[in-house]
Amino acid sequence: MGAVQAVVTGALGLPASQLAPRGLGTGRLESFSGYAARISARIAVPAPQFVRRAFQDAQGGADLPLRGTVAAAARKLNVGERDSPVAAALGRYTGRAELDRLSYFAFLDLFGAVERGLLVVHRRWCSECWRADAPEPYERKVWWLGLVDVCDRHRCLLESRCPACGRRQPTLPRAVRIQVCSYCGHDLVSPPVVPRHGPGLDRMLWYAREAALLVHAGEAIALAGSDERGTMLEAYTRLAAAAGERGLPAVRRFFADEIHRAVGSKVEALLSALWRLDSSVLELFSPAVRDMVRGGDAEPSGG
């Protein structure tokens, strides 16, 4: 059972685990909901039940919440909240202090309010990544971003439906094995679907790579405790000027508007503008954050 300890903690009434998140310090960081699911798999307790117990613990041992409340709490794990009671309960349970890095809290705090549709509502995965993860697959945080459709490492489409029953998978797997369908029990790992080569695929792969950089930058910002807004304003000014020089008036207007708005970017519009300028999202951040991202491990760590 690896990191699982024979200890019972709080109202959870379950064996405690000090399981380390995977992918720390990389763009392939584990998602919060995926981390909870991986712990549940280690202790052979279905993830919804595990999070339900964590929710109960966060409420001071009150009655177990309704299943709909648990599902909502699970979705919020990926979005993140400052001092989230459920996240705090999981932190106490695991003894891990870095769990905020698994959510999009720092990322969304920098870019403004949560955008509708920014994060998908169903689990997604790359079968090739899960094969490489064997014997313990894990869920990447970047797979939850709605603007990411492919795995840039394996150049295949992300999957969300069971290859046997065709149903989309819920935020938390109902089986204790992460790669098993929550409804029919079929193995979710299937032959990858690779899009046809061309400009469309090039752009999809670029979005996936840049989104991974954003994930890593969000973690670096959280670690450094830095306020990147001033750096971003300077970057917007520089990018607006570059767009004007290249004869891209729509892109120039976008960055010029961001200078006055400061936060609240439409993330997909931001990436679209950067794509047209052939610029990286790393240009938005301070040298310290860029150095942390560029110096990150190539392979996931932890486990």
Buried (B, 14 or more C-beta within 10 A) or exposed (E): EEEBEEEEBBBBEBBBBBBBBBBBBBBBBBBBBBBBBBBBBBBEBBBBBBBBBBBBBBBEEEEBBEEEEBBEBBBBBBBBBEEBBBBBBBBBBBEBEBBBBBBBBBBBBBBBEEBEEBBBEEBBBBBBBBEEBEEBBBBBBBBBBBBBBBBBBBBBBBBBBBBBEEBBBBBBBBBBBBBBBBBEEBBBBBEBEBBEEEEEBEEBBBBBBBBBBBBBBBBBBBBBEBEBEEBBBBBBBBBBEBBBEEEBEEBBBBBBEBBEEEBEBBBBEBBBBBBBBEBBBBBBBBEBBBEBBEEBEEEBBBB
